[in-house]
């Protein structure tokens, strides 16, 4: 694969590992700082360049990756890039955002001669650093052919799900499964502790049967050892993703009772603990026993 000039917006919890793997593969990566300089400075030490603003980052790049949390943030980034974008460039939204907003943004960029793909990932920050994400791409076949080798720098799986918007639709279903499983793990093992059941023994049984899941595997082994940050997915982002899923289901007339139950679980956790807490930290005995804020 030839060396590309790549812009990267959003080098936080997920984006840092992705950008680091792009650098490792030999691409010329330019980043832009936001709130936290630590990941930016680390990438600069690895050979990245830093742009002072979004317009400067946009100039001369073949592909521009955006890794932010919400559709509104994506729109704001595209606003900042637009004046400096050139025909033939590709903008890739790697976050989990609303499919209809993605389709609208793609149409807006197409008017500038710029192509777009939605390429959200399955996996967490650990998988991003290890280059083992699973990427679901919504794009034309031609755009997919161009971005797939780049996404493969940080992914073990890269799947073309269909036209623009399809990647985000698939990711919302993926996150319904992952977040729903995580919520079940938190509820089940919280009750297990209250009932005096041994987590390690219960985990061994679960892993030998149909209760086995990726969320269980990520949450429990660290939690058994006293580390409750095995699942680095914040309550705020989990609630946002389930909200997007439910809006999509409602727009299509689909039943989503289980999704609504997961949203209620997250709403209650958010009210008690705030959005920055990680899902797996709900199992921390100190969190479970803390009084709810008044």
C-alpha positions in Angstrom: 0.0 0.0 0.0 1.3 3.4 -0.9 2.0 6.0 1.7 -0.9 8.4 2.0 -1.3 11.8 3.6 -4.0 11.4 6.2 -5.7 14.0 8.5 -7.1 12.8 11.8 -9.6 14.7 14.0 -10.3 13.3 17.4 -7.3 11.5 18.9 -8.9 10.6 22.2 -9.7 7.3 23.8 -10.2 5.5 20.4 -8.6 7.8 17.9 -5.2 7.8 19.5 -4.7 4.0 18.9 -6.1 4.3 15.4 -3.8 7.2 14.5 -0.8 5.4 16.1 -1.4 2.4 13.9 -1.7 4.5 10.8 1.8 6.0 11.6 3.1 2.5 12.3 2.0 1.5 8.8 4.0 4.4 7.3 1.3 6.9 6.5 1.9 10.7 7.0 -0.6 11.6 9.7 -1.6 15.2 10.6 -3.6 15.7 13.8 -5.3 18.7 15.5 -5.5 19.3 19.2 -8.7 19.5 21.1 -9.0 19.5 24.9 -6.4 16.9 25.9 -2.8 17.4 24.7 -1.4 14.2 26.0 -2.4 11.9 23.1 -1.5 14.6 20.6 2.0 15.0 22.1 2.4 11.2 22.1 1.5 11.0 18.4 3.9 13.9 17.6 6.7 11.9 19.3 5.8 9.0 16.9 6.1 11.2 13.9 2.8 12.9 13.4 2.4 16.5 12.3 0.1 19.0 14.1 -2.2 21.4 12.3 -3.3 24.6 14.1 -6.9 24.3 13.0 -9.3 22.2 10.9 -8.9 24.2 7.7 -5.1 23.8 7.8 -5.5 20.0 8.5 -7.8 19.6 5.5 -5.4 20.9 2.9 -3.5 18.3 0.9 -4.8 15.2 2.6 -6.0 12.2 0.7 -8.3 11.0 3.5 -9.5 12.8 6.6 -10.7 10.6 9.5 -13.1 12.0 12.1 -13.4 10.2 15.4 -15.8 12.2 17.6 -18.8 11.1 19.6 -22.0 12.7 18.2 -23.6 13.7 14.9 -23.5 17.4 16.1 -19.8 17.1 16.6 -19.2 15.6 13.2 -21.2 18.4 11.6 -19.1 21.0 13.5 -15.9 19.3 12.3 -17.1 19.3 8.7 -18.0 23.0 9.1 -14.4 23.6 10.0 -13.0 21.5 7.2 -15.3 22.6 4.4 -13.6 25.8 3.2 -10.3 24.0 2.6 -11.6 20.7 1.2 -10.7 19.8 -2.4 -12.5 17.5 -5.0 -11.3 13.9 -4.7 -10.7 13.9 -1.0 -12.5 11.4 1.2 -13.9 12.2 4.6 -14.4 9.2 6.9 -16.6 9.3 10.0 -15.4 6.6 12.4 -17.7 7.5 15.3 -21.1 6.1 16.1 -23.5 8.7 14.8 -27.0 8.9 13.5 -27.4 7.3 10.0 -29.7 10.0 8.6 -27.3 12.7 9.7 -24.5 10.8 8.0 -26.4 10.6 4.7 -27.1 14.4 4.9 -23.4 15.1 5.5 -22.4 12.9 2.6 -24.8 14.9 0.3 -23.3 18.2 1.6 -19.8 17.0 0.9 -20.7 15.6 -2.5 -21.6 19.1 -3.6 -18.0 20.0 -3.0 -16.7 17.0 -5.0 -15.7 15.3 -1.7 -16.7 11.7 -1.0 -17.7 10.3 2.3 -17.7 7.0 4.1 -19.0 6.0 7.5 -16.7 3.5 9.1 -17.5 3.0 12.8 -15.7 0.3 14.8 -16.5 -2.6 17.1 -14.1 -2.9 20.0 -12.7 -0.5 22.6 -9.6 1.5 23.3 -7.5 -1.6 24.0 -8.4 -3.0 20.6 -7.7 0.3 18.9 -4.2 0.4 20.4 -3.6 -3.2 19.3 -4.9 -2.7 15.8 -7.6 -5.3 16.4 -10.9 -3.3 15.8 -13.7 -4.5 13.6 -14.7 -1.8 11.1 -18.1 -1.6 9.4 -18.1 0.6 6.3 -20.9 2.4 4.5 -19.6 3.7 1.2 -19.7 3.3 -2.6 -17.7 0.3 -3.8 -15.1 2.6 -5.2 -14.6 4.5 -2.0 -14.5 1.3 0.0 -11.7 0.0 -2.2 -9.7 3.1 -1.3 -10.3 3.3 2.4 -10.3 -0.5 3.3 -6.5 -0.9 3.2 -6.2 2.2 5.5 -8.8 0.9 7.9 -7.0 -2.4 8.0 -4.0 -0.7 9.6 -6.0 -0.5 12.8 -8.6 -3.3 12.2 -8.5 -7.1 12.1 -11.9 -7.1 10.2 -13.1 -4.6 7.6 -16.5 -5.2 6.2 -18.4 -3.3 3.5 -22.0 -3.1 4.7 -23.5 -1.1 1.8 -23.9 2.5 0.8 -23.3 5.6 3.0 -25.2 5.2 6.2 -25.0 1.4 6.3 -22.0 1.3 8.4 -23.7 3.4 11.1 -26.9 1.3 10.9 -24.9 -1.8 11.4 -22.9 -0.3 14.2 -26.0 0.7 16.1 -27.2 -2.9 16.0 -23.7 -4.0 17.1 -23.9 -1.6 20.0 -27.4 -2.7 21.0 -25.9 -6.2 21.4 -22.7 -5.1 23.2 -24.2 -2.5 25.5 -27.2 -4.8 26.2 -24.9 -7.6 27.1 -22.8 -5.3 29.3 -25.9 -4.1 31.2 -26.9 -7.8 31.8 -23.4 -8.6 33.1 -23.5 -5.6 35.5 -27.0 -6.5 36.8 -26.3 -10.2 37.1 -22.9 -9.9 38.8 -24.1 -7.1 41.0 -26.8 -9.4 42.3 -24.3 -12.3 42.6 -22.2 -10.2 44.9 -25.2 -9.2 47.0 -26.2 -12.9 47.3 -22.7 -13.9 48.4 -21.9 -15.9 45.2 -18.3 -16.3 44.2 -17.7 -14.3 41.0 -14.8 -16.5 39.8 -16.8 -19.7 40.0 -19.9 -18.1 38.4 -17.7 -16.8 35.6 -16.2 -20.2 34.9 -19.7 -21.6 34.5 -20.9 -18.8 32.3 -18.0 -19.2 30.0 -18.8 -22.8 29.5 -22.3 -22.2 28.3 -24.6 -19.9 26.3 -24.1 -17.0 28.7 -20.6 -16.5 27.3 -20.2 -13.1 25.5 -17.6 -10.6 24.5 -18.8 -8.1 27.2 -18.6 -10.8 29.9 -15.0 -11.6 28.8 -14.0 -8.0 28.9 -15.6 -7.0 32.2 -15.2 -10.0 34.5 -11.6 -11.1 34.6 -10.3 -7.6 35.5 -13.3 -7.1 37.9 -12.4 -10.4 39.7 -8.9 -8.9 40.3 -10.4 -5.6 41.5 -10.1 -3.6 38.3 -13.5 -2.3 37.3 -12.3 -0.5 34.1 -12.2 -3.6 31.9 -14.9 -2.1 29.6 -13.9 1.4 28.6 -17.3 2.6 27.4 -18.7 5.6 29.2 -22.3 5.8 30.3 -22.8 9.0 28.3 -21.6 7.4 25.1 -23.6 4.2 25.7 -26.8 6.2 26.3 -26.1 8.3 23.2 -25.7 5.2 21.0 -28.8 3.5 22.4 -30.7 6.7 21.8 -29.6 6.7 18.1 -30.6 3.1 17.8 -34.1 3.8 19.2 -34.6 6.8 17.0 -33.7 4.7 13.9 -36.0 1.9 15.0 -38.8 4.3 15.6 -38.3 5.9 12.2 -38.5 2.5 10.5 -41.5 1.4 12.6 -39.6 -1.4 14.3 -40.4 -2.8 17.8 -37.5 -2.0 20.2 -38.7 -3.0 23.7 -35.4 -4.4 24.8 -33.6 -1.4 23.5 -35.9 0.8 25.6 -35.2 -1.3 28.7 -31.4 -0.8 28.1 -32.0 3.0 27.8 -33.9 3.0 31.1 -31.0 1.1 32.8 -28.5 3.7 31.4 -30.8 6.6 32.4 -30.9 5.4 35.9 -27.1 4.9 36.0 -26.5 8.3 34.5 -28.7 10.0 37.1 -26.8 8.2 39.9 -23.2 8.4 38.7 -22.9 10.9 35.8 -21.8 10.3 32.2 -18.0 9.9 32.6 -18.3 6.6 34.5 -17.4 3.5 32.5 -20.0 0.8 32.2 -17.9 -1.8 34.0 -17.3 0.6 36.9 -21.0 0.0 37.9 -19.7 -3.2 39.5 -17.4 -1.4 41.8 -18.7 -2.0 45.3 -17.9 1.6 46.2 -20.1 2.9 43.4 -22.9 0.5 44.2 -23.0 1.5 47.9 -22.6 5.3 47.3 -25.8 7.3 47.9 -27.5 8.8 44.9 -26.9 12.5 44.5 -29.8 14.7 45.7 
